[in-house]
């Protein structure tokens, strides 16, 4: 499924979500596409469960930690979540947390994601969600839900398969089983 993950992630990164009548990608579609890509990268870099554990994260829940190796300016990201199925109560202070650690690339990815959100008018203070969404009518910033994440994936997979089959792609990794892998792909 690694190739399915790579193909879907690349699709979210490069292919604008547009209707036939659109001359350019609407901002909400761009944010949805980039949010889905970042969500996938979070799941795979932290090797954590999709859903509540990630979608409820706020910026205060991630921390840049310097490496103990002999490399300067190299950090990894520590993510502490208080939500989800695998969170256990701490017997001493009764705080429910689960901690994940990323590889070294995640700091750069997270920095680019925060810059992207800032550029598109999302607040990125410590109490704001890492995966925000705007309510359509009120324009209020709210949390992205599991239902919305799954619906976007279901809607996108058929188009991603068509895109992956195109011979003009730079990294054309198409093979017959990839379509089945992509159809069975899920965040879960």
C-alpha positions in Angstrom: 0.0 0.0 0.0 3.0 2.3 0.1 2.6 3.1 -3.6 -1.1 3.8 -3.1 -0.3 6.1 -0.3 2.4 7.9 -2.4 0.1 8.2 -5.4 -2.9 9.6 -3.3 -0.6 12.0 -1.4 0.9 13.2 -4.7 -2.6 13.7 -6.1 -3.6 15.8 -3.1 -0.4 17.8 -3.6 -0.5 18.5 -7.3 -4.0 18.2 -8.7 -6.4 21.1 -8.2 -10.0 20.3 -7.2 -12.1 22.2 -9.7 -15.4 21.9 -11.3 -15.6 22.2 -15.1 -16.9 25.8 -14.9 -14.1 26.9 -12.6 -11.2 28.9 -14.1 -9.1 28.5 -10.9 -9.2 26.3 -7.8 -11.4 27.9 -5.1 -9.6 28.6 -1.8 -11.7 26.2 0.2 -10.9 23.4 -2.3 -7.2 24.2 -2.1 -7.3 24.2 1.8 -9.2 20.8 1.8 -6.7 19.2 -0.6 -3.6 20.4 1.3 -5.3 19.5 4.7 -5.9 15.9 3.4 -2.3 15.6 2.3 -1.0 16.9 5.7 -3.4 14.6 7.5 -2.0 11.6 5.6 1.6 12.7 6.3 0.8 13.1 10.0 -0.6 9.5 10.2 2.3 8.0 8.3 5.1 10.0 9.9 3.9 9.6 13.5 2.6 6.0 12.8 -0.5 6.8 14.8 -4.2 6.0 14.6 -6.2 8.3 12.3 -9.3 10.0 13.7 -9.7 11.6 17.1 -6.0 11.3 18.1 -4.9 13.6 15.3 -8.1 15.7 14.4 -8.4 17.0 18.0 -4.7 18.2 18.1 -4.0 21.8 18.8 -0.7 23.6 18.1 0.2 23.3 21.8 0.2 19.5 21.5 3.3 19.4 19.2 6.8 20.3 20.3 10.1 20.5 18.5 12.7 18.5 20.3 16.4 18.7 19.4 18.1 15.5 18.6 20.7 14.0 21.0 22.9 13.0 18.1 25.9 15.1 17.2 24.0 17.1 14.6 23.2 20.7 15.1 19.8 22.2 14.2 18.2 18.8 13.7 14.9 18.3 15.5 12.1 15.8 15.6 8.5 16.5 16.5 6.9 15.2 19.7 3.1 15.0 19.6 1.1 14.5 22.8 -2.6 13.7 22.4 -5.3 13.5 25.0 -7.9 12.0 22.7 -8.6 8.6 21.1 -9.0 4.9 21.8 -5.5 4.2 22.9 -5.1 7.0 25.4 -4.6 5.6 28.9 -4.9 7.3 32.2 -1.7 8.2 34.0 -2.0 6.7 37.5 -0.2 9.6 39.2 -1.8 12.8 37.9 -4.8 11.3 36.1 -3.9 13.1 32.9 -4.8 11.1 29.8 -2.1 11.4 27.2 -0.4 9.4 24.5 2.9 10.5 23.0 4.2 10.0 19.5 7.5 10.9 17.9 8.1 11.7 14.3 11.1 11.5 12.0 13.2 14.5 11.2 11.3 15.6 8.1 8.1 16.4 10.1 9.4 19.6 11.5 9.8 21.1 8.0 6.4 19.7 6.9 4.7 21.2 10.0 6.4 24.6 9.5 5.2 24.7 5.9 1.7 23.7 6.9 1.6 26.5 9.6 2.8 29.0 7.0 0.1 27.8 4.5 -2.6 28.2 7.2 -1.4 31.7 8.1 -1.4 32.7 4.4 -5.0 31.6 4.0 -6.4 33.4 7.1 -6.5 30.6 9.6 -5.4 31.3 13.2 -2.4 29.2 14.4 -2.2 30.1 18.0 -1.5 27.4 20.6 -5.2 26.8 21.2 -6.2 26.4 17.6 -6.6 23.1 15.8 -3.8 21.8 13.5 -6.4 20.7 11.0 -8.9 23.5 11.0 -12.0 23.9 8.8 -14.2 26.9 8.4 -18.0 26.7 8.8 -19.6 27.7 5.6 -22.1 30.3 6.9 -20.4 31.7 9.9 -16.8 31.5 8.6 -15.9 30.4 12.2 -12.8 28.1 12.5 -13.7 24.6 13.7 -12.2 21.2 13.9 -12.0 19.0 10.9 -14.0 15.8 11.6 -13.4 12.2 10.9 -16.6 12.1 8.8 -15.3 15.0 6.6 -11.9 13.4 6.2 -13.4 10.1 5.1 -15.9 11.7 2.8 -13.1 13.7 1.1 -11.1 10.5 0.6 -14.1 8.6 -0.8 -14.8 11.4 -3.3 -11.2 11.8 -4.3 -10.1 8.2 -4.9 -11.8 7.7 -8.4 -10.3 10.9 -9.7 -6.9 10.0 -8.2 -7.0 6.6 -10.0 -7.7 8.4 -13.4 -4.9 10.8 -12.7 -2.5 8.0 -11.8 -3.2 6.2 -15.0 -2.1 9.2 -17.2 1.1 8.4 -19.0 2.4 11.9 -18.9 3.0 12.1 -15.2 6.7 12.5 -14.1 6.7 9.6 -11.7 4.3 7.2 -13.4 4.3 4.2 -11.1 1.2 2.7 -12.6 0.8 -1.1 -12.4 -2.5 -3.1 -12.7 -2.8 -3.9 -9.0 -2.5 -0.2 -8.0 -6.1 0.5 -8.8 -7.3 -2.1 -6.4 -4.8 -0.9 -3.7 -6.0 2.7 -4.2 -9.7 1.6 -4.0 -9.1 -0.2 -0.8 -6.9 2.6 0.7 -8.3 4.3 3.7 -6.9 6.5 6.4 -7.9 3.6 8.7 
